[in-house]
Amino acid sequence: MSFLPECQYQHFVPQFLLRNFSHPYKPTGPRRRGKDKQKNGPLRGETVVRSIDLRPNEPVICEQPIKRILGQMNVYDDSTKPSLKEQRQLEEIFGKFENQVARVFSKIVKGHDEHQKKVETKQDGGSDTIGGVCLTRPERDCLRKFLFILHYRSGRLHERFNHQAASEYNANDKEFMQEHMEEKGYQRPLSVWFDNLKAIIDIDMDVEGKWREELPKRMFPDDAMGFIVHTGSYYMSICTPANPDDEFILTDNSYGVFEGPNTFTRNKETGEIEESVHCPLHYFAPVSPRLMIVCRSNFLPNPLEDADERIKECREEMRRASLDSVFSEDLIAKCRLRELPVVKARNSYSQIVDGKIFAMPGHDGTRRKTDRFVFDIFPVNSWHVNMINSILLENLGPCTSVVFNSTDSLAKTLEWYLGAPCDVAGKVYIGKDGEDDMKVEALRKLEAVSRSLGSTKKTVTGRLDVPLGNTDSHEALRKQFRVNRNMWKKLKVDEDRELREFLDMMEEPEQKPFAGYILLGGSQEKMEEDIDQARRMWNLRIKIDKWSVGVREDIRQRNRLLLEAAYRDLPQRRFFMYGKLWRATAIRHFAKKGPGQRKEPLSKTQCSGPEDLLPPMYRVIRSDRFNQLVHNVIHIDIKHQEPDSMWPDMWEPLRPWDPMTFFLRCGAITSAVNMPGEPHL
C-alpha cells in the first residue's frame, strides 16, 4: 500500500518494544527473482512480529512489519498548526523521549539475558530471582513516566479525546473537561490531549516532589492526578516465566489494562447498566515475551515492610479508610494476583536487618538523584503467566492485534483462557450494550484461532446478574468525588496560597490556628475544656509508659494500642486537638537532640500539619474512620520529621501539604478508587 508524503504511521507502542517480540521475515516457498517480496507482504529479512489480526471478520495469524502494527496514521498530528514540522511536534517529542527510555529498557533486557547465560552454564547459585537491574533515581522515574505515557497515548485515550468541539466529548468526566477547556481557552478536546502528553513528558520529577504541585497547573488536573497516583501509589516489579515454554503476549491496550475490582450497577429508572466504581490493584507493561513489568498497589500486603507492625497497621487502616466504605467485599481475597511473588526494589539508602528495613548509617532521610534501586527479576509460575495473559485478553474488545512470539505458547495461552472458569479468567457478560458486543466478538475470534491451532476445549462463559443499584448511594459517591475535587480546586486557586490562607476564607482571624477544630464542632466555649482534656490524655499516655518500665515490650505496646483505641472513640474535635499536642511534643523532643540535629525554635506553623486538610471534608469521611485517619496522617508526618527518618517510599513526606498529593499519597478518603465521574485512566 502506498501513502501520500504527508501521511505517517505513528505507533501507540514504540518500535523499540516491538523489536523484543520480533524476528527477521523469512518467506515460505522458493526464492523469487528480483525483489524478494510477496504481494502486499514484507521483504525478506524485514523485522516482523507474529500476531493475530483481529480486524477482519475472520481472524488470521500472520507476520506483520513492526513499522505497521499497533499504531494509526497521523494519530499525533496537530492539524491546527500551519506547517508539517509543527504538526509533527508531538511525534518528535515522543521520539526523543523514547530514545532516552530505550536505554533503560535495554538495561532490563540485558540484565535478564546475562543471568540466563549464567543459568545455562550453571554459574547461578540457585537464587529465588533471575538476575536484576540497577537503576538510578532519574532512570527509575523516567521509566515510571514512560509506563504512564504508554497508556495515555493509546488508541483508547485517542478515542476519548478525538473530538473537534467540547460538546462532542462524552466521557464520564465531561463536565470537568468542559470546565477546564473554558478556563484555559481550548476549542477542542484533542488539543487538551496533545498538551497533556507534552506536559507529562516535560515535567521534571524533582526529588523534592514539587512536580506533583506543578503538573496539575500545566494540564487537565484530573488526569494529572491519574499520573500522580500511578507513580506514587504503585511500586514497580519485573517478572519472567519460570517455565521456558511460557511467554507473555502484547495487545494494543496492554499498558492501560488493570487487575482489580470493577463494579457495575443497573439504573433503577432506565434499567441500563452503568459503571459504578473500580480499584486497580495491578497494572501491566509487557517488555518482551519473557519479561513483564507489573505495577502493584501499595494497599496490598508487603511482607518486608509489614514486619514493622506500625507500618502494617497503618497500611491496613489506610486501606480500610479508603476502600471499605466503597467495596463491601474483601479486596485482598478477591485479588487474582495477590500471591504474585514480587517485592519492592532494594535501594542504596536502606538495609535489611533481621527481616526489617532500617536506614543506612549516616543517611539523613534526604532523597537524592544519586540514589540507586535494584530491581530483581522474579520467576513466576505458569498459573500467574496465564492469569496475566488472560487479563490482557479479557480486555481485548477494542484491540486490533495480539502480538506473540511462538505459536505453541499462544495455543496454550488461548486454550487456558477460553477453558478457565469465569471467576478466574473473566469472560463474563453483564448486559451492557456495546461492551458485551465487543466481548462476544473478541471471544468468537479467539475461539476460532484456538480451534485452528488444534484445541477442542469448550469455551466457558458466564453472565453476571447486575443488581439494581442504590441510586442514592451511587449519587452520594458522585457528590463525594465532586466535593473532593472542588476542595482541591479551591486550594489551588492561588498557586502561592498555603493552607492557612485558605482557612482565612472560613474562619475569623483569632480562630485561624484552630480552624479545623471549629469545623469539627468546636467553639470558643468548648476549646478550653478540650485543650485541657487533650493535655490530660497525653499525660496519661506518658505515665502509663513510665509506670510500665521493665515490663515486656509487647505488653507495653499492647497497652499503648488499647489506650489509643479508646481515645479514638472520643469526639472528633477533641481527638484532633490531642493529635496536635502529640506532634508538638514530638517536635520538641527532636529539637532537644544533640549537635547536628534540629535546633530551630518551634514556630506556630509547626503546630499545623497535613491533618488540617481533613476537617473541611469530615462530612464525606466515614465518622468511624475519621479519628483513625487523623492519627495515621500525624503519625506519618512525625516519622518523617524525626532525625534519620527511614520509612518506605510509599510513605513519602506529606509536607508541603499540596492537597492533591496529600489525598493521593496517604490514601485518604477514596482517592485510590476511581469514582463515577472520574476519568478512566
N, C-alpha and C positions, 0 to 999 in steps of 0.2 A: 504494500500500500504506500502511495506517495503522499507527502504532506506539503502544504504551502510553506514557504520560507518562514512566515511569521508564526507557524504552529510549532509547539514544542511539547513533547510528552514529559510531564512533571510527576514525580513519584511521591506517593504517600509514605512508602517505605523506601529508604535510601538504597542505592545500588550497592554500597559497601556492605550492607547487611544481607542483601540478596545473594551476594557472592559467596557467603558462607553456606548457602544451600545449593550452589551451582556446580556445573561441570561443563567441559567443552562438548559442543554438539558433534555427534557422530551419526551421520545419516545412515539408515539401513539400506541394503541393496548395493549394487555395483556402483563404482565411481562414474561420474559423468564428466564429459569433456567440458572445457570452458569453465564458467563459474559453477563451482560445486554447490549449487543451491536448489533446493526443492521449490516448487511453486508456492509463493507466499510463506515460505519457511525460512529458518535460519541458515546461515552459512556454516560450512564445516569448520569446526574449531571455535565458533562463536560461543560466548558464555551464556548458558541457558539454565533454567530450573525446570524440574518436573512439577506439574501442577494438575489439579482437577479444574478444568474450565467450566464454571457454573453458569456462564452467560447463555449458551444455547439451551433450548428446551431439553435436549438430551445431553447430559454432561459428558465430557470426554477427558481422558488422561492424555496429556500432551507435554511437549517441551517448548517452553517459551523463552525468548531472549529476555534477559533481566532489564534491558532498556525499554521493554514494552509490557511490563506487568506491574500490578499494584500501583497504579497511577491513573492519570487522566490528562487530557490535552488542556494546556493553558490554565490549569486549575488555580494557580497562584498569580496569574497575570492581573494587574490592576488596569482595567480598560479606561479608567478616568484620566490616566496620565497621558501626556501628549506624545512622548517618544517611546520606542520599543525598549530602550535601556531602562527608562523609569518604570515602565510596566513590569519589567522583569526584576525589579529591585529585590522583591522578597525571595525569589528563587535564587538570586545571587547571595543574599544573606544566608539562606539555607546552606548553600554550597560551602561557604566559608566556615559555618558552624559545624557542618558535617566533617570537614577536613580536620577540624580540631578534635571532635569527639571520636572520630575513627581511630585515632591513636590510642585512646583509652580502651576501646573495644578490642583493638589489636593486642593490647597487654593481657586482656582477659583470655582471649583465644590462645595466645602464646603460652600463658601460664598453664592452661589446661593441657595443651599439646605436649609441653615439656614433661609434665608429670606422667602423661600416658606413655611416653617413651621410657620413663623410668620403670613403670609397671611392666612394660613389655620386656625390659631387660632385667627385671626382678631386682631393681635397686630400691624399690619402695619399702618402707618399714612397716607397712600394714596399718596406716592411719585410717581414721574414720572419714577423712576428707580426701578429695582428689585434687591436689595442687592448690593453688591460690594466687592471688594477685595483690600487690601493694599499690595503693593509690594515695596521692597527696590529697589534702582537703579540696584544693581547686579542681583536681581531676574528678573527685567524687561528686562535687557539686555540679560540675559540667555534665556528668553522666546523669545525675538526677534531673537536671533541667531538660536534657535531651529526651529522657523517657517520657516526660510530660508532653514535650513538643510532639513526639511521635503520635501521641493520641490526639493532641489538639489540632494538628494539621491534617487529620484523617478525612476520608471521604464522608464519614458520618457527620463530622463537625462542619465540613464544607456544605453539606446539605442543610444543616441547621441555619447557617448564615447566608446562604446563596439567594439573597433577595435584593431587589433594587429599591425597595421602599420599606419604611418602618412598619407600615400597615400589613405588609405581606409576611412579616416574621410571626411564626405561630408556635414557637417552643413554649414550654411551661413557665418560662421567666419573661414572658412577653412584656408585661407592664414595666418590669425593671429595665429591660433593654430599651424600650421606647423612652423611658425617663432618662437613661444615660445618653441616648442619641440626641435628645432635645437639649440636654445640658451642654454637651460637647459639640453640637452643631453637625452631627453626622447626617447624611442624606440616605444612606443605605446600610443595612446590617453587614454586608460583605466588607465594607471599609472598616467596620469595627473589628472584624475577624483579622484582617490584614494587620491592623495596628496592634491588636492584642499579641499576635505572633511576634512582631518586631519588639514589642515591649518586654516580653518574656526573655527573648534571646539577648536583648541589650542589657538587661538588669545585671548589675554586679552583685553577686551573692556574697556580700562582705561578711567577715567572721563575726562582727558585732550584731548582725541580724537587722540592720537598719533597712535592708532591701524589702523586708516584709511590710514596713510602713510606706515605703516609696512606691512599690508596684501598684497598689490599688489606686494611686493617683494617676498612673500612666495608662491604665487600661480599664476595661469593664470590671468594676470591683468584685462582682460575684464570681467571675472566672479567675480573678487574681486569688481569691480565697481558695478556689479549687487547686491552684498551683501550690499555695502555702500548705494546704492540707496534705497534698500528695508528697511533698518533700519533707514535711515535718511530722506527720502522724503515721508514717510507714517507714520501716527500715528495709534496706536492700540486701538480698542474699542471692547466691548463684547456685543453681542445681545442674546436675548431669545424670543421665540414666545410669544406674548401676549395671543393668543388663546391656551388653554391647549390641544386642539386636533391637533395642528400643530407641525411638527417636521422637523428637518434638516436631510439630508441624507449625506452619505460619499461615495466617489468614489476613485479609485486608484490615480487619479491626482488632487484631491480636493485642495491640498496645493500649486499647481502651477497655478491654474486657475485664470484668472483676468477678471474684467469687465472694458471695455473702448474701444475706437475706434480702429478698426483693419482694415486696408485698403489693397486693392489688386489692381493690375493693369495688363492689358493684354499687353504682349510684342509685339511691332509693327512688329518685324521681325519674331518671331517664332509663335505668336498667343497664346502662353502658358500663363496661369495665374501665376503671381508672387506676392509674398508678398511685400508690399510697406513699410508702417510704422505702428506702433501701439503704443498706450499710455495707460498703465494700470492705472486705477483710483482707483480700489479696488482689494485687494487680500483676499482670504478666508482660514480659518482654522477651520474645524469642531472639536469641543471638545466633544460634546455629542448630542443626539437628541434634547436637549433643550438649547444648548449653541453653539454659533458660534463666533469666533474671526474674525473681519473684519479689515484689514489694509487699511486705507483711505488716499488718496493723499492729500498732503498739498496744492495742487493747487485748491482744492475745497473750497468754502467759509466756514468760521468758524465764526459763529455769535459772539461768545465771544471775539475772537481776533480781528475781524473786527470792533468791537465797537471803536477801535483805528483807526482813519481814515488813519494814516500813515502806519499802518500795512496792512490795507485793500488795499490801493493804491499800496503798494509795492508788495503784493501778486498778484494783478491783472496785474501789469506791468510785473512781472516775468513770469506769465502765458502767457501773450501776446508775450513777447520776446522769450519764449521757444517754444510755440506751434502754434501761429498764422501763422508763416511762413511755417508751415508744413501742418496743417489742416485748410481748408477753413471754415469748419462748426463750429458752436458754441458748443464747447465740453461740457460745463456745461449743456446746454439744452439737449444734446444728452445722457448724463449720465443717465442710467436707475435707479441708486440708489442715485441720487442727493438729494432726500428728506429723505434719511435714517436718523432717529432721533438719531444720536450719536454725542458726542463731545469728546475732548481730556480728558485724565485723569487729575485730580487735583493733585497738588504736594505740598510738605511741605515748599517750599521756595517762594511761591506766595500767594496772596489773591485776592479776587474779591470784589471791592468796586464800588458801583453804576454801576454794569454791565461791569466793566473794570478790567483788570489784573494789579496788582501792586506787587512789591517785598514786602516780609515780612520785618518789621522793623529790621534793622541791617544786612540784607542779603547783602553780598558783591559781588554777581554775580558768586561766585565760585561753580562749580558742585562737589558734594561730594558723596561718596559711601553710606553715611547715608541718602541721600535724599529718600523721600517716595512718592509713586504715588498711588492714589486711583482711581481704575477703576470701575465706576458704570456699572451695567448690565442693558442695555436698552431694554425694551419690544418693539418688532416690530410687525406690523400687518400682517395679512395673505398674503396680496399682496407682502410685502417685503420678507416674508419667501418663498413664491412660486417663486419669482424672483431669489433669491439666489440659491434655488434648481435648477431652470431652467438653470441658468448659468453653474452650475456643469454638468447638463445633456447635454447641447449643446456642451460640450467638452468631451463627453463620448467615442468618436471614438476608441481610443487605449485601453480603460479600459476593465477589466475582470469582475468587480463586482460593484454592487450598494448595499451598506450596509444601512439598515434601521431598525427602531425599531418596529413600528406597521404596520400591513398590511393595516388598514383603512387609516392611514395617507399617506402611499405610494400610494394607489389608488387615493386619492385626488390630490396628487402631480403630478402623471403621467397624469391624466385627464386634469388638468390645463395646464401643459406644452404642451401636444400634441394639445390641442384645442385653445391655445392662439394665437393671431395674430403674424406674423413673426417679425414685428418691435418691439414686446415686448419680445418674447421668442426665438429669433434666428430661427433655423430650416431653414436656407437659403442655397441653393446650389449655388456655384459660378462657377462651371465648371472646377474645378481643379482636375486633375486625382489623385486618391489615397485618397485625403481628402474627396471628395464627396462620394466616395465608402464607406468609414468608416462611414460617417454621415448617409447615406441611410440605411446601415446595422444596425446601432445603433437605428435609429428611427423605423425600422421594428420590432426589438426585443422589444423595449419599448411598441410599439403599441400592440404586441402580449400579453405581460404581462398585459397591461391595459385592454384588452378585457377579459382576463381570470379572472380579478377582477371585471368584471361586467360593464365596461364602454362601451357605444355605441357612444361616441362623435367622430366626424370626425377629423382626424389628419390634421392640417393646415401646409402646407409647402410653400416655395416660391423659386424663382430663382432670383439671382442678376445678372443683366446685367453689367458685369465688362467692363468699357470703355477701349479703347486703351490708354495706358499710354504715358505720355510725357517722351520719353526716355532721353532727355536732362535733364529734371527736376529730374528724377529718378537717373540718373548718378551723377547729382550735389549733391544730398543728400548723395550718397555713398562717393563722394570725400570729402564732408564736414566732414563726420564721420571720414574718413581716416586722414584728416588734424588735427582734434581734437585729435585723438589717437596718431598720430606721435608727436604732440606738447607735450602731456603728457609724451610720451616716452623720448623725448629729455630732458625734465625737470627732469626725473628720472634716467638719465644715471649714475650720481654720487649721491649716496644717501645722501651725505653731501652738495651737491651743492644747494645754495639758489638762489632765482630769480635773484639777481644782478649778480651772476656768469654766469647765462645763458645769460643775456643781454650782458655780455662781448663778447660773441661769435658774436654778431650782430653789436655792436657799438664801436666807438673809446672811449678811457678812459675818455676824457673830456666830452663826451656826455652821460656817463653812468647814471647819475641821471635822465636824460630826454629821455631815450631810447624809451619809449612808445610814447612820443611826436614826436620824429623823425619818428617813424613808421607811425604815423598818418598824415604825410605830412609836419611836421615842419622842420625848419632848423635854423642854427645859425643866419641867417639874419632875420628870422621871430620871433625868440624867444623873443627878447627884446620887440617887439610890443605886442606879445601875453601875455607875463607876465604882461605888463603894463595894457592891456585890462582886464586881469583876476582880477587884483587889483581893477580896476575901477568897475567891475561887483560886486565884493564883497562889496566895499564901498557903492555902490548904494543900495544893499540889506540891509546893516546896517542902512543907512539913512532913507529908507522907513519905517523900523521898528521903528526908533526913532521918525520920524515925525507923526507916527500913534498911538503913546501912548495915551490912553484914548478912542480910537475908539473900537467898539465891536470886540471881538477876532475873531469871524467868518469872519468878513470883513478883518481883518489883515491877517488871514490865506489865504483867497482868493487872496489877493494881492501878498502874497509870492508865491503862486502856479502859478499865472499868470506870475510873473517875471521869475520863474524858467522854465516855459514852453517856454518863449521867449528865454531864454539862451540856451535851448536845441536845438534850431534851428540854433545855431551858428556852425561854422566849428568844427569838432571833436577835432582837436588838441587844439583849444582854450578852449573848454569846459573841456577837460582833465586837462589843467593847472588850470582852475578855481576850479575844484574838489579837486585838491591837496592843493590849498590855503585854501579852505573850511576846509579840515581836519586839516591842520597845525594850523589854527586859533582855531579850536575846542579843540585841544590837549593843546594849550597854556592856554585856558580857564580852562581846567581841572587841569592844573598844578598850577593855582592860588587858588585852593580850600584850605580849612583850614587844620589844623593838621590831620594827618592820611590819607590824600589823596595823589594823585600823586605828588611827589616832585622832581623826577629825571629830569634832564635837557633834552630838546629835542635833539635827535640825528638825523643825516641825514637819517637814515633808517626810522624814523617816518614820513618823507616826502614821503615815498613809502608805497604801500599798495596792497591789492589783486586786485585792478583795473589794476595794471601793467600787469596782465595776459591777459587782453583783447586786447590791441593794436596788439600783434602778430597775432591775429585771426580776425582782423577787416574785412578782405576780405570775411569771411564766416558768418558775422553777418549782418543782415539787417541794411542798413545805417540809416533808420529812427528809429531804436531801439538802436543804439549804445550809444548815449549820455544818454538815459534813463537808460540803463544798468549800465553805469559808475556811474550815480547818485545813483542808488539803492545800488550798492556794497559799495560805500563810505559811504552812509547813514547808512547801517547796521554795517560797521566797526566802525564808530564813536559811534553808540549807544552802542556797546559792550566795547568800551574803556571808556565810561562815568562811573564815580564812581557810585556804587549802580545800575548798569545797570540791567534792568529786561525786557528782550524780550523773546517771546515764544521760545520753543525748536526748532521750525523749522528754526529760525534764529540763530543757534549756531555760535560762533565766527568764522570768516573767517581767523583768524590767528592761527598758522602759515599757510601760504598760500600754502599748498600742492595742486598742480594743479588739481589732480583728484578730491579731496574732494571739492575744490573750485567750480568747474563747477557743481558737483552733489548737493552740499548744497544749492547754491543760485539759481539753476535752469537756469543758464545762457546758452546761445546758444540753443542746443536741446538735452542736455544730459538726460532730463526727458523723451525723446521719443526714442524708440528703432528703430534705423535706419537700412536700408538694410546693411547687412554685420555685424551687431552687433549680438552677440549671443542671442538666445531666452531663457530667464530665466524665 
